[in-house]
Amino acid sequence: MSETVEVASTPDAVRFVIDEDLYPRDAVLGASYLFVDRCWILLDRPGDKQIGVRLKPKTGSSVTLEAIEGEFCNELLNQVLRIRVGDATRQLREYTMAWAFFG
């Protein structure tokens, strides 16, 4: 069994290799999107069912790599929870919208 998230840092960037079995692609994309104002983001496919994310702070940013690493991991968990809650409440939302339009 592989690691769920592998983290590697260089002096100017942090890289994550994320297992898609644990963190869906939509969660990785959502978390990455929230960092576009602070970081340069490169996404790649290092292996099957893996997503590589490289975050490099933009020039002039006072954010440390450790902070970026921690914030990205927290946001990744947040995105996974949002997806699960959305899936769990989808039928209720569809019913409510149908009732509002046709009720």
SULBELHU-V798436 format. One record per helix or strand of 2 or more residues. SS is the DSSP state (alpha for helix, beta for strand). FROM is the first residue (numbers start at 1). TO is the last residue. If there is no record, write none. Layout:
ss/from/to
SS/FROM/TO
SS/FROM/TO
This chain:
ss/from/to
beta/5/9
beta/14/19
alpha/25/33
beta/39/44
beta/50/57
alpha/65/102
